[in-house]
Amino acid sequence: MNTCSWPWRRLDAQHLRERQIQGQRRRSRMSAHSGESARETGDFRCSRCHQQTHVTRGDKIPKCPHCSNDEFDTRYHEPENRS
């Protein structure tokens, strides 16, 4: 067994795990716009200033109260996801 190769295998496994986590984050991202009804309850992150705005399922999504942007790119703290 070549002792020089084992750190590389560990790094490869670590790299693979990081890529899996990145993929999960990408899949969890969504896009929502002001005026739409929120499909789920959560904290919507503004795509411009990154401030979070809490919106309840079924309510209209407001413009960002911090910068008046109308697009949100991520939703956090969904009750069923516990994120």
BELSULCOR-V838379 format. One record per residue. N is the residue number from 1. RES is the residue in one small letter. SS is DSSP state (A for helix, B for strand, O for the rest). PSI is psi in whole degrees, 0 to 359 (NA if undefined). D_LAST is the distance of its C-alpha to the last C-alpha in Angstrom with 2 decimals. Layout:
# BELSULCOR-V838379
N RES SS PSI D_LAST
N RES SS PSI D_LAST
This chain:
# BELSULCOR-V838379
1 m O 132 42.42
2 n O 116 41.88
3 t O 343 40.12
4 c O 340 39.25
5 s O 338 36.96
6 w A 322 34.46
7 p A 328 32.43
8 w A 321 32.12
9 r A 320 30.77
10 r A 317 28.12
11 l A 321 27.27
12 d A 318 27.26
13 a A 320 24.79
14 q A 317 22.56
15 h A 317 22.96
16 l A 316 22.15
17 r A 318 18.86
18 e A 320 17.92
19 r A 322 18.99
20 q A 317 16.89
21 i A 317 13.68
22 q A 318 15.02
23 g A 320 15.72
24 q A 319 12.28
25 r A 318 11.09
26 r A 318 14.24
27 r A 330 13.76
28 s A 348 10.40
29 r O 150 12.37
30 m O 171 14.49
31 s O 134 17.30
32 a B 152 18.20
33 h B 151 21.27
34 s O 145 22.58
35 g O 339 24.66
36 e O 157 22.62
37 s B 137 21.13
38 a O 127 17.36
39 r O 333 16.58
40 e O 155 13.32
41 t O 139 12.20
42 g B 179 9.72
43 d B 115 10.30
44 f B 130 12.46
45 r B 126 13.36
46 c B 135 17.14
47 s O 346 18.56
48 r O 302 21.38
49 c O 352 20.47
50 h O 15 16.65
51 q O 151 16.43
52 q B 143 13.79
53 t B 126 15.21
54 h B 131 13.86
55 v B 136 15.32
56 t O 144 15.83
57 r O 131 16.45
58 g O 340 20.10
59 d O 155 20.68
60 k B 138 22.11
61 i O 124 20.00
62 p O 168 21.97
63 k O 157 23.04
64 c O 125 21.18
65 p O 347 22.72
66 h O 320 22.98
67 c O 3 24.75
68 s O 16 25.51
69 n O 153 23.92
70 d O 15 23.29
71 e B 135 20.71
72 f B 135 16.92
73 d B 345 15.41
74 t B 147 11.62
75 r B 129 9.38
76 y B 167 6.07
77 h O 42 4.82
78 e O 134 6.53
79 p O 321 8.03
80 e O 342 8.59
81 n O 339 5.43
82 r O 38 3.85
83 s O NA 0.00
